[in-house]
């Protein structure tokens, strides 16, 4: 009762990275509230997964281990999550903002007449006073995310309905083992009482898992270009600089929307979250929507014609100038001095 649930998406019994990140955040929230952290795992061949989740502080691991749940199908997953939530009544439920999470988390929220905040960048516990009624609420989940095109940071609360629900993208939260491992007590979900025949109407005949050719999440150095590069041709300078530095290439949403780069390279709230040792932002203004995905970088260098650009507020070094003039000079200097 009133504990915290984290849904553990998995493939072949291996927990998704984002879910382990959410376990770390869930442990922090549970400690603040003085409640238990409970993981919910639906899948097949899940033997031993509780040991891994206990390292992240799971007090309880709810498991439904059956071929019904692998591969993922929306309806049986939704039925079990709704049934278990109604049975156990957690106050908070967290999902990864993956394709599957985006699919069924809103269905769970709608079925339970609760709220769901997507793509949160922060989750903290705090109090709230309703401006109209004057009623005070204690220990609510602050669901924080950029809004209105990234121009503001919104703090969203759900004071009356339970559970409070949120999704978070991979890389936004840090993944760390708990200071003290959880008990990892396994509880078998009696899923048959939640899943109806109609929930099994969809059959998966075949599926193919394609490997992504672009993965910038773990890059140590990233050179990212924005709409300020001016054109797809000029964006080639970003690739050239990245090549001489042995770096990966990133892009802002505006650059991706303009066709300068593939979506897989998009950094920010609607792209990937990165934490490189060095992030070089070329022609990127630095709106909240973008910086939410890279403000954990150890060092940031910005190149921008506008000395007042928002990116300069978080940059360790700011170069004021035209990217089409500065980048070639950086490439030339590095080639001459890196031998």
N, C-alpha and C positions, 0 to 999 in steps of 0.2 A: 504494500500500500504506500502510495506517495513516493515511490522510489524513482530512479531514472532508468529508462530503457535506451539502449543503443542497438539499432538493427545492424547485424553483421552480414553484409553481402559477401558472398564467397564463391570461389570457383574450385571445384574438386576438394573442398575442405580447407582451402587456403583463404584466409580473411583478406578482403580488399584493403589496400593501404589507407584509404580515407576512413574506413571504419576503425582502424587502430588509432588513427589520429583523433577520432571522435571518442574513443575509449579514454584517451588521455584527458581530453576536455571534460568528458563525463565524470571521470574520477575527481577532477578538481571541483566540479559543480556539486557532486554528491557529498564531498567532504565539507564544503561550505554550508550545505543544507542539513548535514548530519543524517543522510539517508543512504540506502544501499545503491550500488551501481549494478545493473542487470543487463546482460547481453542477450539478444534474441537471435538465434541462428536457425535458418531454414535451408535445407539442402540435402545432399547425399554424401555418404562416406565422410562423416564428420567426427569420427573417433579421434579423441585427443585434442580437439580444438579448444576445449575448456582450459587446458594447461597454458596455451598461448595467451588466451584472454585473461587468465588469472594474473599474468605478469603485468597486465595493464590495469589491474585493480578490480576485475570483475568479482563481485561477491557471489553472484548467481549467474548461471548460464542456462537459459532456456533453449532446448534443442528439439527440433523436429527433423529426424533423419530418415528420409524416405525419397524414393525416385519421383514421387509426386512433385517435389520441390526443385528438381534439377533436370533439365535446365529451368531457369526462371520462367514462371508463368504468372501473369498479373493476378488473376482471380483467386487461385488458392493462397497465394501470399497475402493478398488483401484480407481474405476471410480469416486466416489464422492470426494476423496482426490485430485485426479488429476484435476478434474473440478474446485473445490473450489480454489486450489492453482493457477491455470491459471487465474481464475477470480479475486482473491484478491492480487496475487503477493507478498506473504510474502518473506522476505529475508532469514529467518531461519525457518526450520521445525524440530521439535524434536519428536522422538518416543521412547517408552520403548523397550528395547531389550528382549521382551517376545517372546513366540512362534508365536503369531499373528503379533507382530511388525516385527519380522525377516522374516515373510512370505510376508507381503505386502509393507513394507517400501522400499525394493529394487525394487519392481515393480513400485512404484510411482517414484522413482529416475530414473529408466530406461526410463519410459514413458515421463518424463520431460527433459531428456538429462541433468540431473544434477549429482552431486556426492553424495555419502553417505558413511560416516565413521561409522563403527560398533563398539560397545562396548567401547565408549569413557570413560575415567576416569576423564577428566577435559574438561571444555568448557569455554573459555574466549575470550574476544574481543581484537584484536590487529591489528597492521599494518604489511604490507608485501611489500618487494621490490623484484621484479623478477630479479634473477641473470643474466639472458641472455639479457632481453630487457631493464632492468633498470627502468621499469615502477613501480610506487609506488601505493599501494592499501591501503585505509584507512578502519578501522573498519570491518575487516574480522572476521569470527568465527574461532578461533583456536580450532581444533578438535584433542584432545590429547589422545593418547593411547599407550600401550606397543606394540612393533613390533619385528619381527625377533626372535620369541620364547621368548619374554620378556627380551631380552638382551639390548634393547634400548627403550627410550621413543620417539615416533614420534609425531611431530606437523604437522597436515595436514590442508591445506587451499584450498579453492575453489574460486579463485579470479575472474573468469569470468562468470561462470554459476550460475543461481539462480533457486530455493532456495538452500542455504547451508543446508545440511541435516545430521543428526547424530542420532545414537541410543545409549542408556545408560542402563546398567543393574540395576536392583533394588538394593538399598542400597548404590550405589556409591555416589549419591548426598544426601544432607540432606533435610529433609522435615520440613519446617517452615511456619507458617502463615506470610503473608506480613505485614510489618510495617503499611502500609495503605491499607485496602481492596480495590479491584478493583470495578468498577461499575457493572460488571457482566451482561452487556447488552446482552439480548438474541436476536440472529438473526437466523431465520429459514432458513435452507438450502433447496433450491428448488431442491432436489435430483433427481426428476423425469427427469430433463433435462440432467442429467449426466449418469444415469443408463439406459443401453439398455437391451432389452429382453435377448440377449446372455449372459449378466452378471448374469442372474438369472437361468442359466441352471443347476447349481448344487443345489440339494435339500438336506437338512439335515433331515434324517429320524428319527434318535435318537442319543442321546449322553449321556455319563455317566461321571460325574465329580468325580474323585477319590481323596481322601484326602491324602496328603503326610504324610508318617509316620515319616519322618526325617525333622526337621526344626531347623537349628542352627542360623538363622539370628538374633533372638532376645535374644540369650543366654548371660547371664552376665559373665560367665566364660567358656572359650573354651580351651581344651587341643588338640593340633593338631599334627599329626605325618607326617613325610615325608619319602622319599625313604631311608633316613639314618636309619630308624628303621630296615632295613635289610630283613624282611620277614613278611608275614601275621601273623605268629605265634608271632613274636616279637611285632607286632602292637597291640596285645592284652594288652600289658602293658599300652598303651595310654588309652584304654577303662578302665582299672583297676584304673589308676590315676584319670581319669575323674569321675569314680564312687565314689571314696572316697571324691572327692572335690565337688560333686554335680554339675558337669560341663557337657557340651556337647562335643562331639568329632568332630574335624575337620581333614582335610587331605590336603596335597599338591596335585597338579596335578600328579606329578611323582608317589606318593603313590597310587593314584586312578588308574592310568594307569597300575601299577604293580599288581593291584588286592588286595591291602591291605585294601581298604575301598570303600564304595559305593560312586558313583558320587554325591549324594545328600549332602555329607559331604565335597565336594571339595571347598576350599577357594581360591579366586583369580579372575583374570580377566575372566576366563572361568568357574568359579564356582559362589559362593555367596560372597557378601561383608558383613563383620561383623564389629561391633564396641563394643566388650565386655569390661567389666571393667578390665578383666585379660585374656591375651592370652599367653598360654605356648606352645612354638614351639619346638617340639622334633624331632631332626634329619632333620630339614628343612634348606636348604642352604639359602633361602631368595631371590630368583630371583624376579625381578620386577613384573613378572606375578602373583606371589603369594602375595607379599607385597601390591600390589594395592588393594587387597581384605581385608586387615587387618591392614593397617597402621593407621587407626583411633582408634585403641584400646587404652584404657586409660593407660594400663601397659602391657609391653611385657617382658616375660622371655624366653630366648632361651637356649636350651641344644644342644651342638654341639661339635664334636671332633676338629673342625677347628676354632681356635680363630679368624681367619680372615674372617669367613663366612659372607656374606652380611647381614644376619639377625641380626648380632650383632651390626650393625650400627644403627638400629632402636630399639634395645632391651634396656630396662631399666636395666635389670640384665642379664648377660651372664654367663652361667655355661659351662666351657670347660671340656668335658668328654664324655664317651661312654653312650649313652642313656640307654643301657641295664644294665648298672651299676647304673646310677644316678636315673632313675625313681623308681626302687625298693626301694632305700634308701629314696626317697621322700615319697613314699607310707607308708613305715614303720614309718618314723618320724611323718607324719600327723596322722596316726592311734594312735600313742603313745601320741601325744600332743593335740589332738582335743577333748578329753573327758571333 
